Structures are given as structure tokens and as C-alpha cells.
Amino acid sequence: MTDDQGFSDIGYHGSDIQTPALDKLAADGVKLENYYVQPICTPSRSQLITGRYQIHTGLQHSIIRPRQPNCLPLDQVTLPQRLQEVGYSTHMVGKWHLGFYKKQCLPTRRGFDTYFGSLTGSVDYYTYKTCDGPGMCGFDLHDGETVAWGRGGKYSTHLYTQRVRKILASHDPRAQPLFIYLSFQAVHTPLQSPREYIYPYRDLGNVARRKYAAMVSAVDEAVKNVTYALRKYGYYQNSVIIFSTDNGGQPISGGNNWPLRGRKGTYWEGGVRGLGFVHSPLLRRKRRVSKALVHITDWYPTLVGLAGGNTSLSEGLDGYDVWGAISEGKESPRLEILHNIDPLYNLARSGSLQTGYGIWNTAIQASIRAGDWKLLTGDPGYGDWIPPQILPGFPASWWNLERQLEPHKSVWLFNISGDPYERYDLAEQRPDVVKELLARLVFYNRTSVPVRYPSEDPRGNPELNGGAWGPWVGDEEEEHWDGLYHKNIKNVKEIYKLSKSKSFFRRLNTKIMSNQI
């Protein structure tokens, strides 16, 4: 998994960034060109690990902040735990970002035999230091449940690749099957790369794009080295390699989703359509492009099924076993995707229950894909088409070339198959489809659980924990987070009333984080 890699930031999508290793793996495998993830980090990772939409885990709003007493719900049986049940050795390397305020939340308590990486959302690529506000800085590199003091200084993409190769070298593939989740922090900010990767892009005038391209190239080399290790140590012939981004790219930080609409943090295609492919000698139909509808939650039941696990234990998941669609070209069992329902995101002032035909309050941020159709309500995020950033300084006028400001709108409908760039809104022409999809949102909302988004805990300050980010609450201590949203809210006035009952600082923090993302 890569972090914040743009949809167009890979060679086979016509990028100016060189990714020969990824291109070759994809060309010899199956490219997933109708594949979806979430628009930000935590939700994508939670859906991969649980196989459930975030409305069913309480993580439907924003990300898990470093000082929030919050994590992936402990009652969820994770993908690695299912694989452990059928005899797999499980390992995770890289970015976690699913909470760590208790030891019970750590990767080694959630199904991974070993873990090496960073628990927060982003760190310095060399020092592994990260800050969550002025004076809230700490070291974040962990080996298992221990702070890996003294292991910094090496570029994280290289360090994580080195760890994976070590795991492969020390494990006997004939004795026990193996699952590795390699979660690069690249190409998330800060934009840092060894000098040798920047040189090939020295002619790129835009500095952010130049550094970003170098980071993508470093990831490409890392994947090449991991694939070489799979061959060298006897894994390759019986292996499945899945490549995925966690969300769309961030143009202001060098990413490129053009010609898709939107960016990271939005529910436009540029935020949720992911790069993805599968490479494996076990594929029955290789060297092709798949248009089968696939979602990140589908990896859970798909991998459990491949591993010989009891798929009946996976009932209640939102994911589907899509191996037949990927390997044999069969029709995907997935017909729709709930992108999300986030009741805490900034409410659309023009939205109302009336605008939603009395079915759904369109002030609430939500999005769903059903067949060819995609519906968005509320505020989906910046709906602009951002050209590739090549010129020095990325002129401010470029941001406004196709900026779509529609302050009096809260419902959009697109035929994604015929209009993948979301240029032709059909909400007014097809109210019948709008009503059907609004009814689907109501259906999903009835199954949702309260939002888990607690206030930050001052005890999470790394200065109080030896200078490193890590658990600060005892496992015996009860959780004090509170659900902030109740499903019986039906109109904007009631939502505003609920918001006013929260402290000023809670609302201010939520707004600040939404803007940052």
C-alpha cells in the first residue's frame, strides 16, 4: 500500500514519473481500473483490515489523531487474525494509523505476529519525529511494542523494504504460509527523498512535483527489491501480490489525479478511485485490464478465501470475494459501494430534507455508487479538475482554471461509466435515480454505529511518555469516547442543535482538521 499516490502517478497511466517495476508487474497481472478506496488514510486502512464500511466501525469521520483515545474497535476480528486461524505467519511493516492509545490497539494485538513501523499518520522520513501541534512532538518508530530508539537515520522506504526482505529470508515458505502487509508512508508529506532519486527529475520546474516524483521512484525500486526477494527465497510461484493506494493524490504536495475530478479528502473520483493491480502466477487470465467493480473492503474475504479460511465466518462483512472476477474475468459480485456517510463533516447550507425529496437530508456529506450511477450529497469537498503541476511555483491561477463553486447545490448524480470525470451532473434530469440512491443511503444509515471521534487526551503528549508516541492508557481503563451522532437526526435544525451542545473547542478542532485534510 502506498500513501497519497495520485491516480495518474504511475507509468501505465501515462505519467511523467518512471515506474518500470510497477508497470511490469501490472502488465503481467491484472490492472484494476474500476477500483475504489477511501479519500483519507484511516478509513482506507480500517476497511482493509476489517472488511467493513466505516459506518460499521464508527470511523466515518476524519482520521484518528495521535492524541485521541481512539482506535480500531477491539471487537472487530481483523484480516490477519483470520489468517492466523488457518496457520499463517503474519507481519506488518510501515504505517499503522489505526490508533494506539492502549496496547490492545497495537498491530501485534490485532493479528500481526511482528510489527515494524510508525503508529501515527506521518513522520519525518529520516528522523521518525512527528508533531501534532506546537510542542507536541515525539519519536515514532516501533519494533513490536517497543520504541525502536537508535533505528532512525535511514530513509523509511528503504528501511521498511529491508525489514520485509529480512522476514522473507528468515522464514521457510514450505513450513508455513506467510502474509505481509507492507504499508509505505510514501508518498505522503513531508516531501523527502535521497538525492539520487531526484536527479532524473531535475528538469521538472515544480519543486514539489520533483520531490514527489523522486519518492514514487523510490517506492518503485522498493517493490522491485521485494519482488526479487520473493523469487530468491522461494515464495514467488505460490504468491499473490496486491498493489493499492490508500486514497487519491494531493496536488498541492505534488500528486496528480488528472483528468479525474477532485483530490485527496474528497468524494469525487480523484479522491476515491484508487490505483490497484494484482500480480500472481496463480492468476488464470493474466495480462489484462479488469473493469470489475472492486472495493478495498473486498480484500478481506478474498484473501481469507484464497488462504483456505472459513468464509462463513466472514458473514456480516461489507466486502465480497472478488478472486473469480480478478483471476478468471468473471462478473464481480459487487453491485454497489457506499463511499461513506459522515454526519460530522461541514453541513451543506443549501441541503435539506426537502431537497432530498423527503427521503434524505442532503446537508449531510454522503456518497454512494450503484452500478453505473454515483450520487453525492452535502459537501463532497473541492470539486475541481487540477492540471498536472509542472511550472515553477504552481501559479495560483491554475487552481481556478476549472474550480467548481456551487454554493446552492447539495445533490449531484453522475453516470460514472460514461462520464468518469464527473463533468455532467444528471441530478435534475434523472430524479428517479436520485430517489433510488437516496433510499439506499437511508438503508445504510439504519445500520450505522455512532461516530467514534473523542476529544484529544492531554496524557497522549509524548513528553509525558519518554519522548515517543505510544500507548498512554492502561488496558484496564474504560473507554470514555462518546458517540457524537445519532441516527434519528432528520433535519438540519436538529443537527445544529446537537452541535451546539458540544464544547466550542470540540467543534473548532473538528473544523480545523477537516480543512487540513
Rosetta blueprint (number, residue, H / E / L):
1 M L
2 T E
3 D L
4 D L
5 Q L
6 G L
7 F L
8 S L
9 D L
10 I L
11 G H
12 Y H
13 H H
14 G L
15 S L
16 D L
17 I L
18 Q L
19 T L
20 P H
21 A H
22 L H
23 D H
24 K H
25 L H
26 A H
27 A H
28 D L
29 G L
30 V E
31 K E
32 L E
33 E L
34 N L
35 Y E
36 Y E
37 V L
38 Q L
39 P L
40 I L
41 C H
42 T H
43 P H
44 S H
45 R H
46 S H
47 Q H
48 L H
49 I H
50 T H
51 G L
52 R L
53 Y L
54 Q H
55 I H
56 H H
57 T L
58 G L
59 L L
60 Q L
61 H L
62 S L
63 I L
64 I L
65 R L
66 P L
67 R L
68 Q L
69 P L
70 N L
71 C L
72 L L
73 P L
74 L L
75 D L
76 Q L
77 V L
78 T L
79 L H
80 P H
81 Q H
82 R H
83 L H
84 Q H
85 E H
86 V L
87 G L
88 Y L
89 S E
90 T E
91 H E
92 M E
93 V E
94 G E
95 K E
96 W L
97 H L
98 L L
99 G L
100 F L
101 Y L
102 K L
103 K H
104 Q H
105 C H
106 L L
107 P H
108 T H
109 R H
110 R L
111 G L
112 F L
113 D L
114 T E
115 Y E
116 F E
117 G E
118 S E
119 L L
120 T L
121 G L
122 S L
123 V L
124 D L
125 Y L
126 Y L
127 T L
128 Y L
129 K E
130 T E
131 C E
132 D L
133 G L
134 P L
135 G L
136 M L
137 C E
138 G E
139 F E
140 D L
141 L L
142 H E
143 D E
144 G L
145 E L
146 T E
147 V E
148 A L
149 W L
150 G L
151 R L
152 G L
153 G L
154 K L
155 Y L
156 S H
157 T H
158 H H
159 L H
160 Y H
161 T H
162 Q H
163 R H
164 V H
165 R H
166 K H
167 I H
168 L H
169 A H
170 S H
171 H L
172 D L
173 P L
174 R L
175 A L
176 Q L
177 P L
178 L E
179 F E
180 I E
181 Y E
182 L E
183 S E
184 F L
185 Q L
186 A L
187 V L
188 H L
189 T L
190 P L
191 L L
192 Q L
193 S L
194 P L
195 R H
196 E H
197 Y H
198 I H
199 Y H
200 P H
201 Y H
202 R L
203 D L
204 L L
205 G L
206 N L
207 V H
208 A H
209 R H
210 R H
211 K H
212 Y H
213 A H
214 A H
215 M H
216 V H
217 S H
218 A H
219 V H
220 D H
221 E H
222 A H
223 V H
224 K H
225 N H
226 V H
227 T H
228 Y H
229 A H
230 L H
231 R H
232 K H
233 Y L
234 G L
235 Y L
236 Y H
237 Q H
238 N H
239 S L
240 V L
241 I E
242 I E
243 F E
244 S E
245 T E
246 D L
247 N L
248 G L
249 G L
250 Q L
251 P H
252 I H
253 S H
254 G L
255 G L
256 N L
257 N L
258 W L
259 P L
260 L L
261 R L
262 G L
263 R L
264 K L
265 G L
266 T L
267 Y L
268 W L
269 E H
270 G H
271 G H
272 V H
273 R E
274 G L
275 L L
276 G E
277 F E
278 V E
279 H E
280 S L
281 P L
282 L L
283 L L
284 R L
285 R L
286 K L
287 R L
288 R E
289 V E
290 S E
291 K L
292 A L
293 L L
294 V E
295 H E
296 I H
297 T H
298 D H
299 W H
300 Y H
301 P H
302 T H
303 L H
304 V H
305 G H
306 L H
307 A L
308 G L
309 G L
310 N L
311 T H
312 S H
313 L H
314 S H
315 E L
316 G L
317 L L
318 D L
319 G L
320 Y L
321 D L
322 V L
323 W H
324 G H
325 A H
326 I H
327 S H
328 E H
329 G L
330 K L
331 E L
332 S L
333 P L
334 R L
335 L L
336 E E
337 I E
338 L E
339 H E
340 N E
341 I E
342 D E
343 P L
344 L L
345 Y L
346 N L
347 L L
348 A L
349 R L
350 S L
351 G L
352 S L
353 L L
354 Q L
355 T L
356 G L
357 Y L
358 G L
359 I L
360 W L
361 N L
362 T L
363 A L
364 I L
365 Q E
366 A E
367 S E
368 I E
369 R E
370 A E
371 G L
372 D L
373 W E
374 K E
375 L E
376 L E
377 T E
378 G L
379 D L
380 P L
381 G L
382 Y L
383 G L
384 D L
385 W L
386 I L
387 P L
388 P L
389 Q L
390 I L
391 L L
392 P L
393 G L
394 F L
395 P L
396 A H
397 S H
398 W H
399 W H
400 N L
401 L L
402 E L
403 R L
404 Q L
405 L L
406 E L
407 P L
408 H L
409 K L
410 S L
411 V E
412 W E
413 L E
414 F E
415 N E
416 I L
417 S L
418 G L
419 D L
420 P L
421 Y L
422 E L
423 R L
424 Y L
425 D L
426 L L
427 A L
428 E L
429 Q L
430 R L
431 P H
432 D H
433 V H
434 V H
435 K H
436 E H
437 L H
438 L H
439 A H
440 R H
441 L H
442 V H
443 F H
444 Y H
445 N H
446 R H
447 T L
448 S L
449 V L
450 P L
451 V L
452 R E
453 Y L
454 P L
455 S L
456 E L
457 D L
458 P H
459 R H
460 G H
461 N L
462 P H
463 E H
464 L H
465 N H
466 G L
467 G L
468 A E
469 W L
470 G L
471 P L
472 W L
473 V L
474 G L
475 D L
476 E L
477 E L
478 E L
479 E L
480 H L
481 W L
482 D L
483 G E
484 L L
485 Y L
486 H L
487 K L
488 N L
489 I L
490 K L
491 N L
492 V H
493 K H
494 E H
495 I H
496 Y H
497 K H
498 L H
499 S H
500 K H
501 S L
502 K L
503 S L
504 F H
505 F H
506 R H
507 R H
508 L H
509 N H
510 T H
511 K H
512 I H
513 M H
514 S H
515 N H
516 Q H
517 I L
